[in-house]
Amino acid sequence: MSNDFNKRASFVIAVCTSVALAVALVWMTRVILLVLFAGLIGALFLSILTEYFQVKFKLHRNVAFATVLVAFGICMGLGIWIRGPALVQQFSDLQIDLPAAVHRILAQLQGQSWGRWLLSRYTGLGPLSGGLSYALTRIGGAVVTTASVLVGLFVVASVSLYVAAEPALYSRGLHRLTPQAHRMKVDACLGSATQMLRSWLVAKAISMVGIGLFVSAGLWALGIPLAGTLGIIAGLLTFIPNLGPVLSFLPAALLAFAISPTKGMLTILLFCVAHFLEGNLLTPLIERHIVRLPPALTLAVQLLLAMLAGALGVALAAPITAVMLGVLQVILPPKPVQDDTAQRKDDRDCLRASAGADGLL
């Protein structure tokens, strides 16, 4: 009796200790895990392009993958050669123009009676202006020159290339590491999560390109400076649901309001129209081939990961949500919904059977 109790107690202690160590390890390496997950997203994107070339041109997978890399390198090289210096200059100008736009907006507010009343409600106007100017001036340089960001991008690119080159090798390794009794379930979860993430990634790529082009053209038509750069920012931030569209219009709105209130309002209207068309026209057109994530669930995951891993967690919250939904579809499959016609037929059959039973009685 005592020996059995000691064995059970030792087993429980060992399990609890293992779980605690696993949680601690995940917590300490959470940023690294998110970077690796970003690399898997890149690998999936390359795999989608590889499969397209493979099917479209009847190529071997290795040849198709090499074609994708060469095409991607050529496009990147041409883009850097043609627009690279201009984009670098525009991003540099943006770091200068945004603080200047803040000062011009504050000056315009001080020139109006209602503006002076509004500003008088806040006594710390000087610190506010200085803080905004400093933040807007330094944020671009910090993002570009931070060594950790460059290392993270290198890791993401490396993981993307290695996994996309031989995805079957890593899936077989995971299959062999899984106990025999759980292999089928793990394989099904992996396949469902991959399909869900693939569908979300295709939809998001189309949305990013559409938003970027629409915003760039609209800002250029309105005469807003740095329209191309602001369009690129809007397209990239579309990757982040809920928060991305809100953050994307801030630089454009500041520059537009610095020119005139009318252009500022038209710029806000432009972004509203862009995201309205994306959500109600572009998305429905490709709805059969994409997956739409529940907005409330995505926002909850964003807030949770924001506390755990900061901006990186917010950026990757949506694809993580897609993976979670894919796994849940296997673990907790939805119950089949019976057709209304069949349901009514079953109800009539039950009534007839009940009536027949009453007659027999």
Residue frames as qw, qx, qy, qz and C-alpha x, y, z in Angstrom:
[[0.000, 0.886, 0.464, 0.000, 0.00, 0.00, 0.00],
 [0.289, -0.834, 0.102, 0.460, 2.74, 2.41, 1.00],
 [0.450, -0.194, 0.586, 0.646, 4.86, 1.47, -2.01],
 [0.279, 0.591, 0.653, 0.381, 1.95, 2.08, -4.41],
 [0.088, -0.950, -0.261, 0.146, 1.29, 5.46, -2.83],
 [0.392, -0.654, 0.312, 0.567, 4.95, 6.44, -3.11],
 [0.430, 0.114, 0.665, 0.599, 5.05, 5.39, -6.77],
 [0.154, 0.781, 0.555, 0.242, 1.94, 7.40, -7.59],
 [0.236, -0.920, -0.071, 0.306, 3.21, 10.42, -5.68],
 [0.455, -0.413, 0.465, 0.638, 6.54, 10.22, -7.48],
 [0.366, 0.391, 0.675, 0.508, 4.77, 9.98, -10.83],
 [0.017, 0.913, 0.404, 0.048, 2.58, 13.02, -10.08],
 [0.351, -0.804, 0.142, 0.459, 5.59, 15.02, -8.91],
 [0.478, -0.137, 0.588, 0.638, 7.54, 14.06, -12.04],
 [0.267, 0.623, 0.620, 0.395, 4.65, 15.07, -14.32],
 [0.125, -0.956, -0.240, 0.117, 4.12, 18.38, -12.53],
 [0.440, -0.630, 0.309, 0.560, 7.84, 19.12, -12.62],
 [0.452, 0.135, 0.641, 0.606, 8.01, 18.32, -16.35],
 [0.142, 0.806, 0.520, 0.245, 5.03, 20.56, -17.11],
 [0.268, -0.916, -0.053, 0.293, 6.49, 23.38, -15.02],
 [0.477, -0.407, 0.460, 0.629, 9.86, 23.09, -16.79],
 [0.378, 0.405, 0.653, 0.516, 8.15, 23.02, -20.20],
 [0.003, 0.924, 0.378, 0.062, 6.12, 26.14, -19.38],
 [0.378, -0.802, 0.150, 0.438, 9.22, 27.91, -18.09],
 [0.504, -0.115, 0.574, 0.635, 11.16, 26.96, -21.21],
 [0.263, 0.652, 0.588, 0.401, 8.38, 28.23, -23.49],
 [0.160, -0.954, -0.215, 0.137, 8.18, 31.46, -21.50],
 [0.440, -0.646, 0.308, 0.542, 11.92, 32.11, -21.72],
 [0.324, -0.092, 0.676, 0.656, 12.05, 31.32, -25.43],
 [0.392, 0.667, 0.571, -0.275, 8.69, 32.87, -26.45],
 [0.237, 0.812, -0.195, -0.497, 10.27, 35.46, -28.74],
 [0.098, -0.391, 0.838, 0.368, 12.47, 32.84, -30.41],
 [0.362, 0.299, 0.883, -0.020, 9.46, 30.58, -30.93],
 [0.376, 0.785, 0.310, -0.382, 7.51, 33.44, -32.52],
 [0.114, 0.705, -0.503, -0.488, 10.44, 34.20, -34.84],
 [0.201, -0.121, 0.943, 0.234, 10.57, 30.54, -35.87],
 [0.396, 0.548, 0.707, -0.206, 6.82, 30.59, -36.45],
 [0.296, 0.813, -0.069, -0.497, 7.28, 33.63, -38.70],
 [0.033, -0.470, 0.784, 0.405, 9.84, 31.60, -40.62],
 [0.329, 0.219, 0.918, 0.025, 7.28, 28.81, -41.06],
 [0.396, 0.750, 0.354, -0.395, 4.83, 31.35, -42.48],
 [0.176, 0.733, -0.449, -0.480, 7.48, 32.44, -44.97],
 [0.188, -0.198, 0.934, 0.232, 8.14, 28.81, -45.86],
 [0.417, 0.478, 0.752, -0.181, 4.44, 28.22, -46.45],
 [0.343, 0.811, 0.024, -0.474, 4.27, 31.27, -48.72],
 [0.069, 0.571, -0.711, -0.404, 7.22, 29.99, -50.76],
 [0.306, 0.059, 0.949, 0.040, 5.62, 26.54, -50.91],
 [0.466, 0.652, 0.478, -0.360, 2.40, 28.04, -52.29],
 [0.316, 0.783, -0.307, -0.439, 4.32, 29.80, -55.05],
 [0.121, -0.384, 0.885, 0.233, 6.35, 26.64, -55.72],
 [0.432, 0.293, 0.846, -0.109, 3.23, 24.52, -56.09],
 [0.457, 0.758, 0.183, -0.428, 1.73, 27.10, -58.46],
 [0.212, 0.692, -0.579, -0.374, 4.81, 27.01, -60.72],
 [0.271, -0.189, 0.942, 0.058, 4.96, 23.24, -60.44],
 [0.482, 0.465, 0.720, -0.183, 1.36, 22.75, -61.59],
 [0.373, 0.815, 0.046, -0.442, 1.27, 25.64, -64.07],
 [0.341, 0.739, -0.522, -0.257, 4.45, 24.75, -65.97],
 [0.992, 0.031, -0.098, -0.069, 4.65, 20.99, -65.20],
 [0.283, 0.694, -0.577, 0.324, 8.01, 21.30, -63.44],
 [0.696, -0.161, -0.619, 0.326, 9.78, 19.12, -60.90],
 [0.428, -0.859, -0.276, 0.046, 9.42, 20.55, -57.41],
 [0.610, -0.448, 0.089, 0.648, 13.11, 21.38, -57.02],
 [0.334, 0.262, 0.402, 0.812, 13.10, 23.16, -60.38],
 [0.165, -0.786, -0.450, -0.391, 9.91, 25.02, -59.46],
 [0.544, -0.762, -0.179, 0.303, 11.40, 26.07, -56.11],
 [0.532, -0.213, 0.226, 0.788, 14.57, 27.32, -57.79],
 [0.159, 0.518, 0.482, 0.688, 12.42, 29.21, -60.31],
 [0.334, -0.860, -0.374, -0.094, 10.51, 30.89, -57.49],
 [0.579, -0.614, -0.002, 0.537, 13.74, 31.94, -55.76],
 [0.433, 0.056, 0.370, 0.820, 15.23, 33.28, -59.01],
 [0.008, -0.679, -0.493, -0.544, 12.01, 35.15, -59.88],
 [0.451, -0.838, -0.284, 0.116, 11.80, 36.54, -56.36],
 [0.581, -0.423, 0.119, 0.685, 15.45, 37.62, -56.46],
 [0.313, 0.306, 0.437, 0.786, 15.02, 39.29, -59.85],
 [0.179, -0.806, -0.444, -0.348, 11.93, 41.17, -58.68],
 [0.544, -0.758, -0.141, 0.332, 13.69, 42.28, -55.50],
 [0.557, -0.186, 0.251, 0.770, 16.77, 43.34, -57.44],
 [0.171, 0.499, 0.462, 0.713, 14.78, 45.31, -60.00],
 [0.321, -0.851, -0.393, -0.134, 12.70, 46.91, -57.25],
 [0.572, -0.641, -0.018, 0.512, 15.79, 47.97, -55.32],
 [0.473, 0.010, 0.361, 0.804, 17.51, 49.22, -58.48],
 [0.049, 0.570, 0.485, 0.661, 14.52, 51.17, -59.76],
 [0.374, -0.769, -0.229, -0.466, 12.80, 52.36, -56.58],
 [0.746, -0.319, -0.416, 0.411, 15.21, 51.51, -53.77],
 [0.353, 0.041, -0.178, 0.918, 17.01, 54.89, -53.45],
 [0.265, -0.427, -0.226, -0.835, 13.70, 56.75, -53.78],
 [0.702, -0.518, -0.453, -0.185, 12.06, 54.63, -51.08],
 [0.645, -0.234, -0.376, 0.622, 14.99, 55.07, -48.71],
 [0.134, 0.182, -0.025, 0.974, 14.84, 58.81, -49.28],
 [0.454, -0.486, -0.353, -0.659, 11.07, 58.84, -48.74],
 [0.731, -0.473, -0.474, 0.128, 11.35, 56.92, -45.48],
 [0.478, -0.104, -0.251, 0.835, 14.04, 59.38, -44.36],
 [0.109, -0.315, -0.156, -0.930, 11.79, 62.28, -45.34],
 [0.585, -0.524, -0.520, -0.336, 8.92, 60.66, -43.46],
 [0.629, -0.373, -0.462, 0.501, 10.92, 60.78, -40.21],
 [0.216, -0.071, -0.081, 0.970, 11.33, 64.53, -40.72],
 [0.248, -0.302, -0.405, -0.826, 7.91, 65.35, -42.18],
 [0.521, -0.510, -0.679, -0.085, 5.86, 63.63, -39.48],
 [0.402, -0.467, -0.415, 0.669, 7.20, 65.70, -36.55],
 [0.049, -0.054, 0.165, 0.984, 6.91, 68.83, -38.71],
 [0.336, -0.394, -0.632, -0.576, 3.32, 67.88, -39.51],
 [0.464, -0.553, -0.635, 0.275, 2.56, 67.57, -35.79],
 [0.259, -0.352, -0.173, 0.883, 3.89, 71.09, -35.17],
 [0.111, -0.107, -0.406, -0.901, 1.90, 72.51, -38.11],
 [0.409, -0.499, -0.714, -0.274, -1.30, 70.88, -36.87],
 [0.421, -0.547, -0.496, 0.526, -0.75, 72.31, -33.39],
 [0.142, -0.192, 0.074, 0.968, -0.09, 75.73, -34.91],
 [0.243, -0.297, -0.584, -0.715, -3.30, 75.51, -36.92],
 [0.450, -0.573, -0.683, 0.051, -5.23, 74.59, -33.80],
 [0.354, -0.455, -0.303, 0.759, -3.76, 77.53, -31.91],
 [0.026, 0.005, 0.296, 0.955, -4.92, 79.82, -34.73],
 [0.405, -0.432, -0.596, -0.542, -8.55, 78.90, -34.14],
 [0.398, -0.469, 0.322, -0.720, -10.65, 79.86, -31.13],
 [0.932, -0.194, -0.014, -0.305, -12.06, 76.37, -30.73],
 [0.814, 0.278, -0.409, 0.306, -8.57, 74.98, -31.18],
 [0.114, 0.492, -0.504, 0.701, -7.17, 77.18, -28.42],
 [0.682, -0.373, 0.219, -0.589, -10.04, 76.12, -26.17],
 [0.977, 0.018, -0.196, -0.080, -9.34, 72.47, -26.95],
 [0.644, 0.361, -0.461, 0.492, -5.62, 72.82, -26.35],
 [0.178, -0.560, 0.391, -0.709, -6.23, 74.73, -23.12],
 [0.881, -0.323, -0.035, -0.343, -7.94, 71.63, -21.72],
 [0.937, -0.046, -0.124, 0.323, -4.52, 70.00, -21.76],
 [0.244, -0.948, 0.171, 0.108, -1.89, 71.90, -19.80],
 [0.617, -0.438, 0.537, 0.373, 1.03, 69.74, -20.93],
 [0.682, 0.715, 0.084, -0.124, 0.97, 70.84, -24.57],
 [0.149, 0.824, -0.543, -0.062, 4.72, 71.45, -24.72],
 [0.403, -0.353, 0.844, -0.033, 5.71, 68.04, -23.41],
 [0.755, 0.363, 0.517, -0.176, 3.08, 66.43, -25.65],
 [0.567, 0.804, -0.127, -0.129, 4.44, 68.11, -28.77],
 [0.006, 0.726, -0.688, -0.006, 8.01, 67.35, -27.85],
 [0.583, -0.167, 0.785, -0.125, 7.22, 63.75, -27.03],
 [0.772, 0.515, 0.343, -0.147, 5.39, 63.18, -30.29],
 [0.418, 0.842, -0.330, -0.085, 8.15, 64.80, -32.28],
 [0.200, -0.591, 0.781, -0.037, 10.84, 62.74, -30.57],
 [0.691, 0.043, 0.707, -0.144, 8.90, 59.47, -30.95],
 [0.729, 0.640, 0.209, -0.124, 8.08, 60.06, -34.60],
 [0.266, 0.843, -0.462, -0.069, 11.65, 61.11, -35.35],
 [0.208, -0.535, 0.815, -0.086, 13.32, 58.15, -33.66],
 [0.813, 0.050, 0.503, -0.290, 10.96, 55.26, -34.38],
 [0.797, 0.581, -0.118, -0.111, 11.98, 54.82, -38.01],
 [0.282, 0.693, -0.638, 0.181, 15.67, 54.80, -37.25],
 [0.485, -0.367, 0.716, -0.343, 15.18, 52.42, -34.34],
 [0.887, 0.221, 0.317, -0.252, 13.28, 49.94, -36.49],
 [0.721, 0.652, -0.233, 0.003, 15.81, 50.06, -39.31],
 [0.298, 0.680, -0.597, 0.303, 19.06, 50.00, -37.32],
 [0.685, -0.469, 0.443, -0.338, 18.25, 47.70, -34.41],
 [0.142, 0.434, -0.881, -0.125, 20.59, 44.72, -34.58],
 [0.398, 0.066, 0.861, -0.311, 18.04, 42.36, -33.04],
 [0.650, 0.543, 0.209, -0.489, 15.55, 43.13, -35.80],
 [0.444, 0.631, -0.565, -0.293, 18.15, 42.38, -38.46],
 [0.077, -0.266, 0.955, -0.108, 19.07, 39.12, -36.76],
 [0.540, 0.270, 0.657, -0.452, 15.40, 38.21, -36.51],
 [0.636, 0.616, -0.095, -0.455, 14.86, 38.89, -40.21],
 [0.260, 0.528, -0.795, -0.147, 17.89, 36.75, -41.06],
 [0.277, -0.054, 0.923, -0.260, 16.53, 33.87, -38.95],
 [0.625, 0.448, 0.394, -0.503, 13.08, 34.19, -40.55],
 [0.550, 0.641, -0.381, -0.376, 14.58, 34.16, -44.06],
 [0.085, 0.415, -0.906, -0.007, 16.81, 31.18, -43.26],
 [0.422, 0.115, 0.827, -0.353, 14.00, 29.11, -41.74],
 [0.636, 0.547, 0.146, -0.523, 11.73, 29.97, -44.66],
 [0.461, 0.600, -0.585, -0.291, 14.29, 28.82, -47.23],
 [0.028, -0.296, 0.948, -0.115, 15.31, 25.63, -45.42],
 [0.472, 0.218, 0.746, -0.417, 11.77, 24.46, -44.64],
 [0.629, 0.591, 0.040, -0.504, 10.36, 25.42, -48.06],
 [0.291, 0.556, -0.730, -0.272, 13.19, 23.55, -49.79],
 [0.389, 0.034, -0.920, -0.019, 12.41, 20.21, -48.09],
 [0.541, -0.339, 0.188, -0.747, 9.08, 20.39, -46.22],
 [0.904, -0.093, -0.350, -0.225, 8.60, 16.61, -46.30],
 [0.557, 0.242, -0.632, 0.481, 11.85, 16.12, -44.36],
 [0.108, -0.245, 0.496, -0.826, 10.60, 18.12, -41.38],
 [0.747, -0.152, -0.031, -0.646, 7.10, 16.64, -41.47],
 [0.852, 0.050, -0.521, 0.010, 8.59, 13.12, -41.46],
 [0.328, 0.253, -0.636, 0.651, 10.81, 14.07, -38.54],
 [0.421, -0.218, 0.324, -0.819, 7.82, 15.30, -36.55],
 [0.856, -0.038, -0.288, -0.427, 5.94, 12.12, -37.51],
 [0.729, 0.125, -0.625, 0.250, 8.73, 9.91, -36.17],
 [0.102, 0.252, -0.569, 0.776, 9.03, 11.87, -32.93],
 [0.616, -0.221, 0.076, -0.752, 5.33, 11.37, -32.23],
 [0.416, -0.129, 0.868, -0.238, 4.32, 8.24, -30.32],
 [0.023, -0.080, -0.891, -0.446, 2.75, 5.56, -32.52],
 [0.026, 0.550, 0.812, -0.195, -0.66, 5.83, -30.86],
 [0.067, 0.794, 0.272, -0.540, -0.97, 9.57, -31.60],
 [0.319, -0.184, 0.521, 0.770, 0.60, 9.82, -35.05],
 [0.130, 0.517, 0.719, 0.446, -2.66, 9.85, -37.00],
 [0.161, -0.879, -0.420, 0.159, -4.15, 12.56, -34.80],
 [0.336, -0.650, 0.162, 0.662, -1.00, 14.71, -34.97],
 [0.297, 0.049, 0.639, 0.708, -0.79, 14.32, -38.74],
 [0.038, 0.703, 0.659, 0.265, -4.45, 15.32, -39.07],
 [0.248, -0.866, -0.216, 0.377, -3.91, 18.37, -36.83],
 [0.368, -0.426, 0.370, 0.739, -0.84, 19.39, -38.81],
 [0.229, 0.293, 0.700, 0.610, -2.66, 19.04, -42.13],
 [0.063, -0.819, -0.565, -0.078, -5.70, 20.99, -40.94],
 [0.314, -0.795, -0.045, 0.518, -3.59, 23.77, -39.41],
 [0.362, -0.206, 0.502, 0.758, -1.50, 24.04, -42.58],
 [0.144, 0.509, 0.697, 0.484, -4.59, 24.25, -44.79],
 [0.171, -0.883, -0.416, 0.134, -6.18, 26.88, -42.55],
 [0.355, -0.676, 0.153, 0.628, -3.01, 28.95, -42.46],
 [0.354, 0.061, 0.622, 0.696, -2.55, 28.59, -46.22],
 [0.070, 0.714, 0.628, 0.303, -6.07, 29.89, -46.90],
 [0.255, -0.895, -0.212, 0.299, -5.62, 32.81, -44.52],
 [0.439, -0.458, 0.327, 0.700, -2.23, 33.69, -46.00],
 [0.296, 0.318, 0.638, 0.636, -3.55, 33.76, -49.57],
 [0.064, -0.851, -0.503, -0.139, -6.45, 35.98, -48.55],
 [0.375, -0.819, -0.045, 0.432, -4.19, 38.32, -46.59],
 [0.460, -0.181, 0.444, 0.748, -1.68, 38.61, -49.44],
 [0.173, 0.559, 0.604, 0.541, -4.45, 39.63, -51.84],
 [0.232, -0.904, -0.357, 0.047, -5.79, 42.15, -49.31],
 [0.488, -0.610, 0.115, 0.613, -2.34, 43.64, -48.69],
 [0.364, 0.074, 0.518, 0.771, -1.67, 44.17, -52.40],
 [0.021, 0.704, 0.596, 0.386, -5.15, 45.60, -52.98],
 [0.332, -0.881, -0.251, 0.224, -4.98, 48.01, -50.04],
 [0.505, -0.436, 0.232, 0.708, -1.45, 49.14, -50.90],
 [0.285, 0.248, 0.554, 0.742, -2.29, 49.94, -54.52],
 [0.097, -0.787, -0.550, -0.263, -5.60, 51.61, -53.70],
 [0.406, -0.824, -0.162, 0.361, -4.16, 53.79, -50.94],
 [0.474, -0.263, 0.323, 0.776, -1.11, 54.78, -53.02],
 [0.176, 0.429, 0.576, 0.674, -3.29, 55.80, -55.96],
 [0.224, -0.841, -0.482, -0.102, -5.76, 57.64, -53.72],
 [0.459, -0.715, -0.039, 0.526, -3.08, 59.59, -51.82],
 [0.401, -0.045, 0.428, 0.809, -1.37, 60.49, -55.11],
 [0.042, 0.624, 0.586, 0.516, -4.70, 61.78, -56.48],
 [0.345, -0.874, -0.332, 0.076, -5.21, 63.86, -53.31],
 [0.330, 0.791, -0.228, 0.461, -1.73, 65.34, -53.63],
 [0.705, -0.689, 0.164, -0.036, -0.44, 63.93, -50.34],
 [0.225, 0.738, -0.635, 0.018, 3.38, 63.73, -50.22],
 [0.098, -0.353, 0.922, -0.125, 5.13, 60.35, -50.01],
 [0.798, 0.066, 0.006, -0.600, 2.06, 58.57, -51.39],
 [0.757, 0.269, -0.591, -0.071, 4.00, 55.47, -52.47],
 [0.227, 0.258, -0.782, 0.520, 5.68, 55.03, -49.10],
 [0.460, -0.075, 0.452, -0.760, 2.42, 55.54, -47.23],
 [0.834, 0.149, -0.241, -0.474, 0.76, 52.99, -49.51],
 [0.594, 0.256, -0.743, 0.173, 3.48, 50.44, -48.73],
 [0.071, -0.180, 0.698, -0.690, 3.00, 51.07, -45.01],
 [0.671, 0.025, 0.171, -0.721, -0.77, 50.65, -45.36],
 [0.815, 0.212, -0.470, -0.266, -0.34, 47.40, -47.30],
 [0.423, 0.249, -0.791, 0.365, 2.13, 45.93, -44.81],
 [0.217, -0.112, 0.611, -0.753, 0.03, 46.85, -41.78],
 [0.749, 0.004, -0.204, -0.630, -2.99, 45.16, -43.37],
 [0.558, 0.142, -0.811, 0.102, -1.26, 41.92, -42.32],
 [0.093, -0.081, -0.741, 0.660, -2.31, 42.80, -38.75],
 [0.231, -0.592, -0.660, -0.399, -6.12, 42.57, -38.38],
 [0.385, -0.801, -0.445, 0.112, -8.04, 45.05, -36.22],
 [0.402, -0.763, 0.022, 0.506, -5.05, 47.18, -35.17],
 [0.531, -0.016, 0.461, 0.711, -3.22, 47.37, -38.50],
 [0.190, 0.673, 0.496, 0.515, -5.81, 49.46, -40.39],
 [0.301, -0.927, -0.212, 0.072, -5.97, 51.91, -37.49],
 [0.553, -0.578, 0.238, 0.551, -2.20, 52.32, -37.35],
 [0.565, 0.223, 0.503, 0.615, -1.81, 52.57, -41.13],
 [0.168, 0.816, 0.390, 0.393, -3.81, 55.76, -41.58],
 [0.434, -0.811, -0.148, 0.362, -2.09, 57.77, -38.83],
 [0.453, -0.308, 0.297, 0.782, 1.02, 58.89, -40.80],
 [0.186, 0.402, 0.588, 0.677, -1.05, 59.75, -43.88],
 [0.203, -0.842, -0.489, -0.102, -3.65, 61.59, -41.80],
 [0.451, -0.688, -0.052, 0.566, -0.98, 63.65, -40.00],
 [0.348, -0.104, 0.426, 0.829, 0.63, 64.71, -43.27],
 [0.043, 0.557, 0.642, 0.526, -2.76, 65.47, -44.83],
 [0.294, -0.857, -0.408, 0.108, -4.05, 67.53, -41.89],
 [0.454, -0.495, 0.092, 0.736, -0.79, 69.49, -41.92],
 [0.204, 0.182, 0.515, 0.812, -1.69, 70.59, -45.47],
 [0.379, -0.208, -0.096, -0.896, -5.35, 71.35, -44.82],
 [0.483, -0.001, 0.702, -0.523, -8.26, 69.99, -42.76],
 [0.769, 0.383, -0.043, -0.509, -10.12, 69.16, -45.99],
 [0.583, 0.451, -0.672, -0.069, -7.33, 66.90, -47.23],
 [0.110, -0.270, 0.855, -0.429, -7.10, 65.35, -43.80],
 [0.658, 0.154, 0.475, -0.563, -10.78, 64.40, -43.82],
 [0.760, 0.475, -0.272, -0.350, -10.51, 63.14, -47.41],
 [0.296, 0.458, -0.830, 0.116, -7.53, 60.99, -46.41],
 [0.360, -0.077, 0.794, -0.484, -9.47, 59.43, -43.54],
 [0.753, 0.355, 0.176, -0.526, -12.38, 58.85, -45.94],
 [0.566, 0.534, -0.592, -0.210, -9.98, 57.22, -48.41],
 [0.059, 0.290, -0.923, 0.245, -8.77, 54.71, -45.83],
 [0.546, 0.127, 0.600, -0.571, -12.34, 53.98, -44.74],
 [0.751, 0.466, -0.113, -0.454, -13.38, 53.33, -48.34],
 [0.381, 0.506, -0.772, -0.057, -10.30, 51.17, -48.95],
 [0.085, -0.139, 0.930, -0.329, -10.96, 48.88, -46.02],
 [0.632, 0.272, 0.390, -0.612, -14.72, 48.87, -46.67],
 [0.703, 0.494, -0.348, -0.375, -14.14, 47.69, -50.24],
 [0.237, 0.406, -0.877, 0.099, -11.59, 45.14, -49.03],
 [0.256, -0.020, 0.848, -0.464, -14.00, 43.69, -46.49],
 [0.566, 0.412, 0.487, -0.522, -17.20, 43.85, -48.55],
 [0.674, 0.639, -0.156, -0.337, -16.08, 43.49, -52.17],
 [0.337, 0.596, -0.728, -0.024, -12.61, 41.93, -52.45],
 [0.264, -0.241, 0.876, -0.324, -13.05, 39.37, -49.68],
 [0.731, 0.259, 0.454, -0.438, -16.47, 38.08, -50.87],
 [0.649, 0.606, -0.335, -0.316, -15.10, 37.65, -54.40],
 [0.450, 0.418, -0.781, 0.111, -12.48, 35.18, -53.15],
 [0.588, -0.409, 0.421, -0.556, -14.49, 33.86, -50.21],
 [0.976, 0.048, -0.093, -0.189, -14.62, 30.29, -51.55],
 [0.793, 0.336, -0.359, 0.359, -10.85, 30.02, -51.38],
 [0.142, 0.500, -0.466, 0.716, -10.10, 31.81, -48.12],
 [0.504, -0.480, -0.681, 0.229, -10.81, 31.62, -44.43],
 [0.124, -0.706, 0.033, -0.696, -12.12, 34.46, -42.31],
 [0.401, -0.061, -0.728, 0.553, -11.05, 34.53, -38.69],
 [0.317, -0.795, -0.517, -0.020, -13.51, 35.56, -35.95],
 [0.202, 0.726, -0.143, 0.641, -12.59, 39.22, -35.24],
 [0.566, -0.729, 0.154, -0.353, -13.28, 39.02, -31.50],
 [0.950, -0.232, 0.087, 0.191, -11.14, 35.89, -31.09],
 [0.674, 0.443, -0.046, 0.589, -8.33, 37.44, -33.13],
 [0.071, -0.795, 0.148, -0.584, -8.44, 40.60, -31.02],
 [0.777, -0.596, 0.132, -0.154, -8.34, 38.57, -27.80],
 [0.917, 0.003, 0.058, 0.394, -5.28, 36.66, -29.02],
 [0.408, 0.660, -0.067, 0.628, -3.65, 39.95, -30.06],
 [0.360, -0.801, 0.170, -0.446, -4.13, 41.45, -26.60],
 [0.907, -0.398, 0.131, 0.045, -2.82, 38.30, -24.91],
 [0.835, 0.187, 0.067, 0.513, 0.27, 38.08, -27.12],
 [0.167, 0.822, -0.076, 0.540, 0.85, 41.82, -26.79],
 [0.560, -0.753, 0.247, -0.241, 1.35, 41.32, -23.06],
 [0.927, -0.223, 0.253, 0.164, 3.51, 38.23, -23.58],
 [0.718, 0.031, 0.354, 0.598, 5.71, 39.21, -26.53],
 [0.073, -0.577, 0.069, 0.811, 5.00, 42.84, -27.46],
 [0.443, 0.570, -0.207, -0.660, 4.71, 44.00, -31.07],
 [0.174, 0.275, -0.897, -0.299, 5.89, 40.67, -32.50],
 [0.170, 0.244, 0.919, -0.261, 3.06, 38.88, -30.75],
 [0.405, 0.585, 0.275, -0.646, 0.51, 41.36, -32.10],
 [0.338, 0.527, -0.528, -0.574, 1.82, 40.91, -35.65],
 [0.257, 0.158, -0.936, -0.181, 1.63, 37.10, -35.49],
 [0.414, 0.074, 0.664, -0.618, -1.61, 36.81, -33.53],
 [0.714, 0.353, -0.041, -0.604, -3.80, 36.27, -36.62],
 [0.620, 0.343, -0.685, -0.170, -1.81, 33.38, -38.16],
 [0.019, 0.157, -0.892, 0.424, -1.52, 31.80, -34.71],
 [0.565, 0.174, 0.415, -0.692, -5.31, 32.04, -34.42],
 [0.722, 0.371, -0.366, -0.456, -5.65, 30.36, -37.82],
 [0.385, 0.286, -0.870, 0.115, -3.41, 27.49, -36.66],
 [0.241, -0.031, 0.754, -0.610, -5.39, 27.14, -33.44],
 [0.694, 0.263, 0.137, -0.656, -8.68, 26.93, -35.36],
 [0.640, 0.379, -0.614, -0.264, -7.19, 24.33, -37.70],
 [0.179, 0.190, -0.911, 0.319, -6.13, 22.15, -34.77],
 [0.404, 0.089, 0.579, -0.703, -9.49, 22.57, -33.04],
 [0.705, 0.273, -0.247, -0.607, -11.30, 21.40, -36.17],
 [0.593, 0.205, -0.778, -0.025, -9.58, 18.04, -35.73],
 [0.108, 0.057, -0.815, 0.566, -9.73, 17.78, -31.95],
 [0.295, 0.413, 0.614, -0.604, -13.30, 19.09, -31.69],
 [0.074, 0.152, 0.698, 0.695, -14.89, 18.46, -35.11],
 [0.408, 0.068, 0.120, -0.902, -18.16, 20.34, -35.72],
 [0.476, 0.242, 0.818, -0.214, -21.33, 18.28, -35.63],
 [0.092, 0.174, 0.690, 0.696, -22.89, 17.79, -39.08],
 [0.353, 0.272, 0.261, -0.856, -25.90, 20.01, -39.63],
 [0.357, 0.318, 0.871, 0.115, -28.83, 18.04, -40.99],
 [0.039, -0.181, -0.458, -0.870, -30.66, 19.49, -43.96],
 [0.398, 0.072, 0.353, -0.844, -34.04, 21.09, -43.14],
 [0.710, 0.132, -0.386, -0.574, -35.87, 18.95, -45.69],
 [0.570, 0.081, -0.810, 0.107, -34.39, 15.77, -44.28],
 [0.002, -0.029, 0.680, -0.732, -35.16, 16.96, -40.76],
 [0.573, 0.076, 0.100, -0.810, -38.82, 17.59, -41.66],
 [0.726, 0.124, -0.596, -0.321, -39.02, 14.14, -43.31],
 [0.369, 0.068, -0.840, 0.392, -37.60, 12.54, -40.17],
 [0.262, 0.013, 0.476, -0.839, -40.16, 14.43, -38.06],
 [0.708, 0.096, -0.193, -0.673, -43.03, 13.18, -40.27],
 [0.642, 0.119, -0.756, -0.035, -41.72, 9.62, -40.07],
 [0.126, 0.054, -0.768, 0.626, -41.58, 9.89, -36.31],
 [0.480, 0.057, 0.237, -0.843, -45.16, 11.18, -36.18],
 [0.750, 0.115, -0.457, -0.464, -46.38, 8.35, -38.42],
 [0.499, 0.103, -0.827, 0.237, -44.56, 5.81, -36.29],
 [0.098, -0.020, 0.619, -0.779, -46.05, 7.32, -33.18],
 [0.636, 0.083, -0.011, -0.767, -49.55, 7.27, -34.69],
 [0.713, 0.133, -0.651, -0.223, -49.09, 3.66, -35.76],
 [0.286, 0.076, -0.825, 0.482, -47.98, 2.72, -32.29],
 [0.355, 0.020, 0.403, -0.843, -51.04, 4.45, -30.81],
 [0.727, 0.108, -0.303, -0.607, -53.27, 2.48, -33.18],
 [0.596, 0.116, -0.792, 0.065, -51.70, -0.79, -32.20],
 [0.057, 0.011, -0.733, 0.677, -52.20, 0.08, -28.58]]
